[in-house]
Amino acid sequence: MIWITGKIHTSFADYLAAKAIPYGLIVDTRVRSIPESAAQVAQLNLDNYALLCQQLLQLPIPDVSAVMVAGYENYIVPAAYITQAYGIPGLTVTAAQAATDKTLMRQAFQNYDPDITPNFAEVADWSAVESFMSSHQFPVMLKPASLMKSLLISKNSDWAALRQNFAALADGIQQAYQQQAVSQTPKMLIEEFLEGSMHTVAGFVDAAGEAALLPQIADCLRASDIGVDDSYIFSRHLPSQLSPADHDAVLQVAAKGIKALGLTSCPVHVEVILTATGPKLIEIGARNGGYRPLMYAAAYGIDMYQGVLDTAYGRPIRLASNKAAPVIVLELFPAIEGTFKELLNEAAIARLPTVSKLTVRSKPGGLVGTARRGFKASVIIILSGHDADQIAADYALIRDTALVIVGI
């Protein structure tokens, strides 16, 4: 049986049900809500790794053929301990830690090839920030080492912003780690800001560390690219507009990063900035990236969930494409923190011909805010279809008219 460590996305649970594939769920002892679709459930302490290993020896999980993480980064390290205990394909604990701690990740990149990553430093206090800035120029990025979805990340262009955002990060990081169930010790880092366009590479790595990367790269537009002072990714686009030379360079740096981290038997989500001097790695996740199974299925007919299963079982990875169509995924945030009122022009946006999904995640009266302050997207919009011109027109209209309205 395939066992999922931690939570399972509804879309993946539906996929397994449609394929009549039973799955078990390995969840934390504190979890009370268990999906009914799970054939078996094992509750273990996933935060305490020494205790986790003891539990695996004392209470062996039945019928373990493969173990995987279904997209939630905070379960990657526990999954590595579990696969190690059972002697089945998976990440080493060292690689899992490097894939979930940006300080370890950056160091591994630098050790492998200093040209593929920005300069950085771990900063425990303000004096460490000042020390880094003594040899670097603005702008710089501040970020937590082990959070996802751009949470608490900030771009800083002057001393006033840097001091304010460092204080906010230091004050909020402990609570954010707890809210996201991240068991690693909270760390903060500062790094050079990379000028350039953002792109992501998806793929899978086998037990020997050989990567099968999808040639279809996704282009990403960040909030800062559209003049918004926040850290989230505004939109993700397939197909890419990269030139053939830049396309190949991005794939090459992604492959280098995977080797640098020593990844094995896992999906990969590689974030790259294409700078004037070549591509640089932002980070690599040992998981599928957000929305990527949906995007690649809609755009190319590629079954990334099958790739996840094949990787977990140690089988050859099949990544066949049977079509080519544009897809765009947008995330909308409010400009300020407040209580959610509405998505402006929601009805008109929902009627756009290429809008295949519009999800308003925030509830009226609920607290919403910016990504750099730890909030998640209020609205998700997906555009798809075969009419590229219509998708472009609908996307432009959303950019110009869609606003998340809040009350103070």
ABEGO torsion letter per residue (X at the ends): XBBBBEBBBAAAAAAAAAAGBBBBBBBBAABABBBAABABBBBBBAABAAAAAAAAAABBBBGBABBBBAGBAAAAAAAAAAAAAAGBBEBBAAAAAAAABAAAAAAAAAAABAAABBBBBBBABAAAAAAAAAABBOBBBBBBAABBGGBGBBBBABAAAAAAAAAAAAAAAAAAAAAAGBABBBBBBBBBBBBEBBBBBBEBBBAAGBBBBBABBBBBBBAAAAGBBBABBABBBOBBABBAAAAAAAAAAAAAAAAAAGBBGBBBBBBBBBBAAEBBBABBBBBBBBGAAAAAAAAAGBBAAAAAAAAAAGBBBBBBBABBBBBBBBBBBBABBEBBABBBGAAAAAABAABABBBBABBBGBBBBBAAAGBBBABBBBBBEABAAAAAAAAAAAAAABBBBBBX
